[in-house]
Amino acid sequence: MNATPLHPWVIANKDGMVEPVHCDCKAGLGETCSHVGALLFHIESVHRLMSRRTVT
Ligand SMILES: [Zn+2]
């Protein structure tokens, strides 16, 4: 709980192609860590929820 929060980030094109990724953790230096994976899953779920909304 006292650990400094990590700051993963990704750059993606509009077509969904993921370009560089990065994270502050040790595995993130190699651009392959679970934090980036979790961030990509979060982005996908938000995108899915946003596309389900209908204009009324
Ligand atoms: Zn990480």
N, CA, C, O and the ligand as a Tripos MOL2 file, in Angstrom:
@<TRIPOS>MOLECULE
protein
  225   223    57     0     0
PROTEIN
NO_CHARGES

@<TRIPOS>ATOM
      1 N           0.8200   -1.2030    0.0000 N.3       1 MET1
      2 CA          0.0000    0.0000    0.0000 C.3       1 MET1
      3 C           0.8570    1.2570    0.0000 C.2       1 MET1
      4 O           0.3930    2.3190   -0.4140 O.2       1 MET1
      5 N           2.1020    1.1530    0.4580 N.am      2 ASN2
      6 CA          2.9670    2.3290    0.4890 C.3       2 ASN2
      7 C           3.8070    2.4830   -0.7730 C.2       2 ASN2
      8 O           4.5590    3.4470   -0.9170 O.2       2 ASN2
      9 N           3.6740    1.5340   -1.6760 N.am      3 ALA3
     10 CA          4.4770    1.5900   -2.9010 C.3       3 ALA3
     11 C           4.0160    2.7540   -3.7750 C.2       3 ALA3
     12 O           2.8400    3.1190   -3.7940 O.2       3 ALA3
     13 N           4.9690    3.3140   -4.4860 N.am      4 THR4
     14 CA          4.6570    4.3980   -5.4050 C.3       4 THR4
     15 C           3.8280    3.8450   -6.5680 C.2       4 THR4
     16 O           4.1760    2.8080   -7.1330 O.2       4 THR4
     17 N           2.7380    4.5230   -6.9300 N.am      5 PRO5
     18 CA          1.9250    4.0340   -8.0460 C.3       5 PRO5
     19 C           2.7330    3.9800   -9.3410 C.2       5 PRO5
     20 O           3.5830    4.8320   -9.6010 O.2       5 PRO5
     21 N           2.4460    2.9610  -10.1400 N.am      6 LEU6
     22 CA          3.1220    2.8390  -11.4400 C.3       6 LEU6
     23 C           2.3800    3.6650  -12.4710 C.2       6 LEU6
     24 O           1.2110    4.0060  -12.2890 O.2       6 LEU6
     25 N           3.0610    3.9810  -13.5410 N.am      7 HIS7
     26 CA          2.4670    4.8070  -14.5920 C.3       7 HIS7
     27 C           2.6330    4.1390  -15.9550 C.2       7 HIS7
     28 O           3.4570    4.5700  -16.7610 O.2       7 HIS7
     29 N           1.8500    3.0860  -16.2150 N.am      8 PRO8
     30 CA          1.9360    2.4830  -17.5440 C.3       8 PRO8
     31 C           1.2430    3.3690  -18.5700 C.2       8 PRO8
     32 O           0.2770    4.0620  -18.2520 O.2       8 PRO8
     33 N           1.7450    3.3420  -19.8110 N.am      9 TRP9
     34 CA          1.0900    4.0860  -20.8860 C.3       9 TRP9
     35 C           1.2630    3.3440  -22.1990 C.2       9 TRP9
     36 O           2.1950    2.5600  -22.3810 O.2       9 TRP9
     37 N           0.3550    3.6110  -23.0890 N.am     10 VAL10
     38 CA          0.4100    3.0120  -24.4230 C.3      10 VAL10
     39 C           0.0910    4.0920  -25.4460 C.2      10 VAL10
     40 O          -0.5790    5.0770  -25.1380 O.2      10 VAL10
     41 N           0.5640    3.9020  -26.6250 N.am     11 ILE11
     42 CA          0.1840    4.7410  -27.7580 C.3      11 ILE11
     43 C          -0.4450    3.8020  -28.7800 C.2      11 ILE11
     44 O           0.1490    2.7980  -29.1740 O.2      11 ILE11
     45 N          -1.6570    4.1470  -29.1980 N.am     12 ALA12
     46 CA         -2.3560    3.3040  -30.1740 C.3      12 ALA12
     47 C          -2.8970    4.1700  -31.2940 C.2      12 ALA12
     48 O          -3.2870    5.3180  -31.0800 O.2      12 ALA12
     49 N          -2.9160    3.6070  -32.4860 N.am     13 ASN13
     50 CA         -3.5090    4.2950  -33.6240 C.3      13 ASN13
     51 C          -5.0210    4.1970  -33.5420 C.2      13 ASN13
     52 O          -5.5500    3.4310  -32.7360 O.2      13 ASN13
     53 N          -5.7200    4.9620  -34.3660 N.am     14 LYS14
     54 CA         -7.1800    4.9190  -34.3800 C.3      14 LYS14
     55 C          -7.6970    3.5550  -34.8050 C.2      14 LYS14
     56 O          -8.8080    3.1740  -34.4360 O.2      14 LYS14
     57 N          -6.9130    2.8180  -35.5710 N.am     15 ASP15
     58 CA         -7.3540    1.4910  -36.0020 C.3      15 ASP15
     59 C          -7.0800    0.4230  -34.9490 C.2      15 ASP15
     60 O          -7.3580   -0.7540  -35.1840 O.2      15 ASP15
     61 N          -6.5430    0.8060  -33.7970 N.am     16 GLY16
     62 CA         -6.3160   -0.1230  -32.7040 C.3      16 GLY16
     63 C          -4.9280   -0.7050  -32.6450 C.2      16 GLY16
     64 O          -4.6030   -1.4460  -31.7170 O.2      16 GLY16
     65 N          -4.1030   -0.3820  -33.6200 N.am     17 MET17
     66 CA         -2.7250   -0.8900  -33.6290 C.3      17 MET17
     67 C          -1.9470   -0.2390  -32.4970 C.2      17 MET17
     68 O          -1.8780    0.9870  -32.4080 O.2      17 MET17
     69 N          -1.3570   -1.0650  -31.6290 N.am     18 VAL18
     70 CA         -0.6140   -0.5510  -30.4880 C.3      18 VAL18
     71 C           0.8120   -0.2640  -30.9030 C.2      18 VAL18
     72 O           1.5090   -1.1240  -31.4430 O.2      18 VAL18
     73 N           1.2230    0.9370  -30.6460 N.am     19 GLU19
     74 CA          2.5920    1.3570  -30.9370 C.3      19 GLU19
     75 C           3.3910    1.2180  -29.6410 C.2      19 GLU19
     76 O           3.1400    0.2490  -28.9250 O.2      19 GLU19
     77 N           4.2910    2.0590  -29.2850 N.am     20 PRO20
     78 CA          5.1030    1.8470  -28.0930 C.3      20 PRO20
     79 C           4.2800    1.7820  -26.8070 C.2      20 PRO20
     80 O           3.2500    2.4430  -26.6770 O.2      20 PRO20
     81 N           4.7510    0.9810  -25.8720 N.am     21 VAL21
     82 CA          4.1690    0.8960  -24.5320 C.3      21 VAL21
     83 C           5.3020    1.0620  -23.5340 C.2      21 VAL21
     84 O           6.4690    0.8450  -23.8600 O.2      21 VAL21
     85 N           4.9470    1.4460  -22.3220 N.am     22 HIS22
     86 CA          5.9720    1.6150  -21.3070 C.3      22 HIS22
     87 C           5.3420    1.5090  -19.9340 C.2      22 HIS22
     88 O           4.1540    1.7860  -19.7650 O.2      22 HIS22
     89 N           6.1330    1.1080  -18.9580 N.am     23 CYS23
     90 CA          5.6930    1.0570  -17.5640 C.3      23 CYS23
     91 C           6.9060    1.3170  -16.6830 C.2      23 CYS23
     92 O           8.0440    1.0690  -17.0830 O.2      23 CYS23
     93 N           6.6540    1.8130  -15.4920 N.am     24 ASP24
     94 CA          7.7400    2.1370  -14.5710 C.3      24 ASP24
     95 C           8.3140    0.9180  -13.8490 C.2      24 ASP24
     96 O           9.3780    1.0110  -13.2380 O.2      24 ASP24
     97 N           7.6240   -0.2240  -13.9110 N.am     25 CYS25
     98 CA          8.1090   -1.3940  -13.1660 C.3      25 CYS25
     99 C           9.3010   -2.0290  -13.8910 C.2      25 CYS25
    100 O           9.6300   -1.6500  -15.0150 O.2      25 CYS25
    101 N           9.9410   -2.9980  -13.2340 N.am     26 LYS26
    102 CA         11.1370   -3.6250  -13.8100 C.3      26 LYS26
    103 C          10.8130   -4.3460  -15.1110 C.2      26 LYS26
    104 O          11.5620   -4.2440  -16.0830 O.2      26 LYS26
    105 N           9.7060   -5.0700  -15.1340 N.am     27 ALA27
    106 CA          9.3330   -5.7820  -16.3620 C.3      27 ALA27
    107 C           8.9220   -4.8000  -17.4450 C.2      27 ALA27
    108 O           9.0720   -5.0860  -18.6330 O.2      27 ALA27
    109 N           8.4100   -3.6570  -17.0490 N.am     28 GLY28
    110 CA          7.9630   -2.6710  -18.0200 C.3      28 GLY28
    111 C           9.0940   -2.0640  -18.8100 C.2      28 GLY28
    112 O           8.8660   -1.5180  -19.8890 O.2      28 GLY28
    113 N          10.3110   -2.1430  -18.3020 N.am     29 LEU29
    114 CA         11.4470   -1.6310  -19.0580 C.3      29 LEU29
    115 C          11.6170   -2.4110  -20.3530 C.2      29 LEU29
    116 O          12.1410   -1.8870  -21.3360 O.2      29 LEU29
    117 N          11.1770   -3.6550  -20.3530 N.am     30 GLY30
    118 CA         11.2090   -4.4620  -21.5620 C.3      30 GLY30
    119 C           9.9210   -4.3500  -22.3420 C.2      30 GLY30
    120 O           9.7230   -5.0710  -23.3200 O.2      30 GLY30
    121 N           9.0500   -3.4640  -21.9300 N.am     31 GLU31
    122 CA          7.7640   -3.1970  -22.5670 C.3      31 GLU31
    123 C           6.8620   -4.4120  -22.5910 C.2      31 GLU31
    124 O           6.0300   -4.5540  -23.4870 O.2      31 GLU31
    125 N           7.0200   -5.2990  -21.6040 N.am     32 THR32
    126 CA          6.1200   -6.4480  -21.4970 C.3      32 THR32
    127 C           5.8310   -6.6990  -20.0230 C.2      32 THR32
    128 O           6.5520   -7.4520  -19.3670 O.2      32 THR32
    129 N           4.7980   -6.0830  -19.5080 N.am     33 CYS33
    130 CA          4.4250   -6.3590  -18.1190 C.3      33 CYS33
    131 C           2.9060   -6.4490  -18.0210 C.2      33 CYS33
    132 O           2.1790   -6.0510  -18.9320 O.2      33 CYS33
    133 N           2.4580   -6.9750  -16.9060 N.am     34 SER34
    134 CA          1.0190   -7.1820  -16.7180 C.3      34 SER34
    135 C           0.2770   -5.8560  -16.5430 C.2      34 SER34
    136 O          -0.9260   -5.7850  -16.7970 O.2      34 SER34
    137 N           0.9760   -4.8150  -16.1150 N.am     35 HIS35
    138 CA          0.3250   -3.5060  -15.9450 C.3      35 HIS35
    139 C          -0.1230   -2.9430  -17.2930 C.2      35 HIS35
    140 O          -1.2220   -2.4020  -17.4190 O.2      35 HIS35
    141 N           0.7360   -3.0760  -18.2870 N.am     36 VAL36
    142 CA          0.3640   -2.6250  -19.6270 C.3      36 VAL36
    143 C          -0.7690   -3.4860  -20.1690 C.2      36 VAL36
    144 O          -1.6920   -2.9810  -20.8090 O.2      36 VAL36
    145 N          -0.6950   -4.7990  -19.9080 N.am     37 GLY37
    146 CA         -1.7730   -5.6940  -20.3240 C.3      37 GLY37
    147 C          -3.0910   -5.3010  -19.6840 C.2      37 GLY37
    148 O          -4.1260   -5.2740  -20.3490 O.2      37 GLY37
    149 N          -3.0540   -4.9920  -18.3790 N.am     38 ALA38
    150 CA         -4.2690   -4.5810  -17.6720 C.3      38 ALA38
    151 C          -4.7940   -3.2680  -18.2370 C.2      38 ALA38
    152 O          -6.0060   -3.0890  -18.3620 O.2      38 ALA38
    153 N          -3.9050   -2.3580  -18.5770 N.am     39 LEU39
    154 CA         -4.3190   -1.0810  -19.1570 C.3      39 LEU39
    155 C          -5.0030   -1.3000  -20.5060 C.2      39 LEU39
    156 O          -6.0100   -0.6570  -20.8030 O.2      39 LEU39
    157 N          -4.4630   -2.2000  -21.3190 N.am     40 LEU40
    158 CA         -5.0770   -2.4840  -22.6180 C.3      40 LEU40
    159 C          -6.4540   -3.1140  -22.4430 C.2      40 LEU40
    160 O          -7.3760   -2.7870  -23.1910 O.2      40 LEU40
    161 N          -6.6130   -4.0170  -21.4630 N.am     41 PHE41
    162 CA         -7.9300   -4.6040  -21.1950 C.3      41 PHE41
    163 C          -8.9070   -3.5190  -20.7390 C.2      41 PHE41
    164 O         -10.0740   -3.5330  -21.1320 O.2      41 PHE41
    165 N          -8.4490   -2.5970  -19.9280 N.am     42 HIS42
    166 CA         -9.3050   -1.5040  -19.4540 C.3      42 HIS42
    167 C          -9.7540   -0.6240  -20.6230 C.2      42 HIS42
    168 O         -10.9310   -0.2810  -20.7320 O.2      42 HIS42
    169 N          -8.8210   -0.2650  -21.4850 N.am     43 ILE43
    170 CA         -9.1610    0.5640  -22.6460 C.3      43 ILE43
    171 C         -10.1810   -0.1580  -23.5160 C.2      43 ILE43
    172 O         -11.1270    0.4610  -24.0010 O.2      43 ILE43
    173 N          -9.9990   -1.4560  -23.7180 N.am     44 GLU44
    174 CA        -10.9350   -2.2180  -24.5310 C.3      44 GLU44
    175 C         -12.3260   -2.2250  -23.8940 C.2      44 GLU44
    176 O         -13.3250   -2.0580  -24.5930 O.2      44 GLU44
    177 N         -12.3990   -2.4140  -22.5910 N.am     45 SER45
    178 CA        -13.7090   -2.4700  -21.9230 C.3      45 SER45
    179 C         -14.4050   -1.1130  -21.9680 C.2      45 SER45
    180 O         -15.6200   -1.0550  -22.1590 O.2      45 SER45
    181 N         -13.6660   -0.0290  -21.7960 N.am     46 VAL46
    182 CA        -14.2650    1.3010  -21.8820 C.3      46 VAL46
    183 C         -14.7620    1.5630  -23.2980 C.2      46 VAL46
    184 O         -15.8530    2.1000  -23.4890 O.2      46 VAL46
    185 N         -13.9640    1.1830  -24.2850 N.am     47 HIS47
    186 CA        -14.3660    1.3610  -25.6850 C.3      47 HIS47
    187 C         -15.6390    0.5720  -25.9730 C.2      47 HIS47
    188 O         -16.5380    1.0610  -26.6570 O.2      47 HIS47
    189 N         -15.7140   -0.6500  -25.4490 N.am     48 ARG48
    190 CA        -16.8930   -1.4740  -25.6610 C.3      48 ARG48
    191 C         -18.1270   -0.8460  -25.0170 C.2      48 ARG48
    192 O         -19.2040   -0.8240  -25.6120 O.2      48 ARG48
    193 N         -17.9640   -0.3390  -23.8060 N.am     49 LEU49
    194 CA        -19.0970    0.3000  -23.1140 C.3      49 LEU49
    195 C         -19.5340    1.5670  -23.8470 C.2      49 LEU49
    196 O         -20.7300    1.8300  -23.9700 O.2      49 LEU49
    197 N         -18.5850    2.3420  -24.3280 N.am     50 MET50
    198 CA        -18.9160    3.5840  -25.0300 C.3      50 MET50
    199 C         -19.6440    3.3090  -26.3470 C.2      50 MET50
    200 O         -20.5240    4.0720  -26.7460 O.2      50 MET50
    201 N         -19.2810    2.2320  -27.0090 N.am     51 SER51
    202 CA        -19.9100    1.9360  -28.2980 C.3      51 SER51
    203 C         -21.2950    1.3260  -28.1200 C.2      51 SER51
    204 O         -22.0690    1.2990  -29.0770 O.2      51 SER51
    205 N         -21.6340    0.8360  -26.9320 N.am     52 ARG52
    206 CA        -22.9530    0.2750  -26.6750 C.3      52 ARG52
    207 C         -23.9970    1.3500  -26.4290 C.2      52 ARG52
    208 O         -25.1880    1.1310  -26.6470 O.2      52 ARG52
    209 N         -23.5560    2.4910  -25.9820 N.am     53 ARG53
    210 CA        -24.5110    3.5490  -25.6540 C.3      53 ARG53
    211 C         -25.2450    3.9990  -26.9080 C.2      53 ARG53
    212 O         -24.6630    4.1110  -27.9860 O.2      53 ARG53
    213 N         -26.5230    4.2510  -26.7400 N.am     54 THR54
    214 CA        -27.3290    4.7230  -27.8550 C.3      54 THR54
    215 C         -27.7520    6.1580  -27.5990 C.2      54 THR54
    216 O         -27.9030    6.5860  -26.4540 O.2      54 THR54
    217 N         -27.9350    6.8740  -28.6610 N.am     55 VAL55
    218 CA        -28.3920    8.2460  -28.5320 C.3      55 VAL55
    219 C         -29.9110    8.2330  -28.4550 C.2      55 VAL55
    220 O         -30.5810    7.7120  -29.3470 O.2      55 VAL55
    221 N         -30.4490    8.8020  -27.3920 N.am     56 THR56
    222 CA        -31.9170    8.8290  -27.2370 C.3      56 THR56
    223 C         -32.4160   10.2510  -27.1610 C.2      56 THR56
    224 O         -33.6190   10.4770  -27.0300 O.2      56 THR56
    225 ZN          4.5170   -2.6760  -15.2220 Zn       57 ZN57
@<TRIPOS>BOND
     1     1     2 1
     2     2     3 1
     3     3     4 2
     4     3     5 am
     5     5     6 1
     6     6     7 1
     7     7     8 2
     8     7     9 am
     9     9    10 1
    10    10    11 1
    11    11    12 2
    12    11    13 am
    13    13    14 1
    14    14    15 1
    15    15    16 2
    16    15    17 am
    17    17    18 1
    18    18    19 1
    19    19    20 2
    20    19    21 am
    21    21    22 1
    22    22    23 1
    23    23    24 2
    24    23    25 am
    25    25    26 1
    26    26    27 1
    27    27    28 2
    28    27    29 am
    29    29    30 1
    30    30    31 1
    31    31    32 2
    32    31    33 am
    33    33    34 1
    34    34    35 1
    35    35    36 2
    36    35    37 am
    37    37    38 1
    38    38    39 1
    39    39    40 2
    40    39    41 am
    41    41    42 1
    42    42    43 1
    43    43    44 2
    44    43    45 am
    45    45    46 1
    46    46    47 1
    47    47    48 2
    48    47    49 am
    49    49    50 1
    50    50    51 1
    51    51    52 2
    52    51    53 am
    53    53    54 1
    54    54    55 1
    55    55    56 2
    56    55    57 am
    57    57    58 1
    58    58    59 1
    59    59    60 2
    60    59    61 am
    61    61    62 1
    62    62    63 1
    63    63    64 2
    64    63    65 am
    65    65    66 1
    66    66    67 1
    67    67    68 2
    68    67    69 am
    69    69    70 1
    70    70    71 1
    71    71    72 2
    72    71    73 am
    73    73    74 1
    74    74    75 1
    75    75    76 2
    76    75    77 am
    77    77    78 1
    78    78    79 1
    79    79    80 2
    80    79    81 am
    81    81    82 1
    82    82    83 1
    83    83    84 2
    84    83    85 am
    85    85    86 1
    86    86    87 1
    87    87    88 2
    88    87    89 am
    89    89    90 1
    90    90    91 1
    91    91    92 2
    92    91    93 am
    93    93    94 1
    94    94    95 1
    95    95    96 2
    96    95    97 am
    97    97    98 1
    98    98    99 1
    99    99   100 2
   100    99   101 am
   101   101   102 1
   102   102   103 1
   103   103   104 2
   104   103   105 am
   105   105   106 1
   106   106   107 1
   107   107   108 2
   108   107   109 am
   109   109   110 1
   110   110   111 1
   111   111   112 2
   112   111   113 am
   113   113   114 1
   114   114   115 1
   115   115   116 2
   116   115   117 am
   117   117   118 1
   118   118   119 1
   119   119   120 2
   120   119   121 am
   121   121   122 1
   122   122   123 1
   123   123   124 2
   124   123   125 am
   125   125   126 1
   126   126   127 1
   127   127   128 2
   128   127   129 am
   129   129   130 1
   130   130   131 1
   131   131   132 2
   132   131   133 am
   133   133   134 1
   134   134   135 1
   135   135   136 2
   136   135   137 am
   137   137   138 1
   138   138   139 1
   139   139   140 2
   140   139   141 am
   141   141   142 1
   142   142   143 1
   143   143   144 2
   144   143   145 am
   145   145   146 1
   146   146   147 1
   147   147   148 2
   148   147   149 am
   149   149   150 1
   150   150   151 1
   151   151   152 2
   152   151   153 am
   153   153   154 1
   154   154   155 1
   155   155   156 2
   156   155   157 am
   157   157   158 1
   158   158   159 1
   159   159   160 2
   160   159   161 am
   161   161   162 1
   162   162   163 1
   163   163   164 2
   164   163   165 am
   165   165   166 1
   166   166   167 1
   167   167   168 2
   168   167   169 am
   169   169   170 1
   170   170   171 1
   171   171   172 2
   172   171   173 am
   173   173   174 1
   174   174   175 1
   175   175   176 2
   176   175   177 am
   177   177   178 1
   178   178   179 1
   179   179   180 2
   180   179   181 am
   181   181   182 1
   182   182   183 1
   183   183   184 2
   184   183   185 am
   185   185   186 1
   186   186   187 1
   187   187   188 2
   188   187   189 am
   189   189   190 1
   190   190   191 1
   191   191   192 2
   192   191   193 am
   193   193   194 1
   194   194   195 1
   195   195   196 2
   196   195   197 am
   197   197   198 1
   198   198   199 1
   199   199   200 2
   200   199   201 am
   201   201   202 1
   202   202   203 1
   203   203   204 2
   204   203   205 am
   205   205   206 1
   206   206   207 1
   207   207   208 2
   208   207   209 am
   209   209   210 1
   210   210   211 1
   211   211   212 2
   212   211   213 am
   213   213   214 1
   214   214   215 1
   215   215   216 2
   216   215   217 am
   217   217   218 1
   218   218   219 1
   219   219   220 2
   220   219   221 am
   221   221   222 1
   222   222   223 1
   223   223   224 2
@<TRIPOS>SUBSTRUCTURE
     1 MET1         2 RESIDUE 1 A MET
     2 ASN2         6 RESIDUE 1 A ASN
     3 ALA3        10 RESIDUE 1 A ALA
     4 THR4        14 RESIDUE 1 A THR
     5 PRO5        18 RESIDUE 1 A PRO
     6 LEU6        22 RESIDUE 1 A LEU
     7 HIS7        26 RESIDUE 1 A HIS
     8 PRO8        30 RESIDUE 1 A PRO
     9 TRP9        34 RESIDUE 1 A TRP
    10 VAL10       38 RESIDUE 1 A VAL
    11 ILE11       42 RESIDUE 1 A ILE
    12 ALA12       46 RESIDUE 1 A ALA
    13 ASN13       50 RESIDUE 1 A ASN
    14 LYS14       54 RESIDUE 1 A LYS
    15 ASP15       58 RESIDUE 1 A ASP
    16 GLY16       62 RESIDUE 1 A GLY
    17 MET17       66 RESIDUE 1 A MET
    18 VAL18       70 RESIDUE 1 A VAL
    19 GLU19       74 RESIDUE 1 A GLU
    20 PRO20       78 RESIDUE 1 A PRO
    21 VAL21       82 RESIDUE 1 A VAL
    22 HIS22       86 RESIDUE 1 A HIS
    23 CYS23       90 RESIDUE 1 A CYS
    24 ASP24       94 RESIDUE 1 A ASP
    25 CYS25       98 RESIDUE 1 A CYS
    26 LYS26      102 RESIDUE 1 A LYS
    27 ALA27      106 RESIDUE 1 A ALA
    28 GLY28      110 RESIDUE 1 A GLY
    29 LEU29      114 RESIDUE 1 A LEU
    30 GLY30      118 RESIDUE 1 A GLY
    31 GLU31      122 RESIDUE 1 A GLU
    32 THR32      126 RESIDUE 1 A THR
    33 CYS33      130 RESIDUE 1 A CYS
    34 SER34      134 RESIDUE 1 A SER
    35 HIS35      138 RESIDUE 1 A HIS
    36 VAL36      142 RESIDUE 1 A VAL
    37 GLY37      146 RESIDUE 1 A GLY
    38 ALA38      150 RESIDUE 1 A ALA
    39 LEU39      154 RESIDUE 1 A LEU
    40 LEU40      158 RESIDUE 1 A LEU
    41 PHE41      162 RESIDUE 1 A PHE
    42 HIS42      166 RESIDUE 1 A HIS
    43 ILE43      170 RESIDUE 1 A ILE
    44 GLU44      174 RESIDUE 1 A GLU
    45 SER45      178 RESIDUE 1 A SER
    46 VAL46      182 RESIDUE 1 A VAL
    47 HIS47      186 RESIDUE 1 A HIS
    48 ARG48      190 RESIDUE 1 A ARG
    49 LEU49      194 RESIDUE 1 A LEU
    50 MET50      198 RESIDUE 1 A MET
    51 SER51      202 RESIDUE 1 A SER
    52 ARG52      206 RESIDUE 1 A ARG
    53 ARG53      210 RESIDUE 1 A ARG
    54 THR54      214 RESIDUE 1 A THR
    55 VAL55      218 RESIDUE 1 A VAL
    56 THR56      222 RESIDUE 1 A THR
    57 ZN57       225 GROUP 0 **** ****
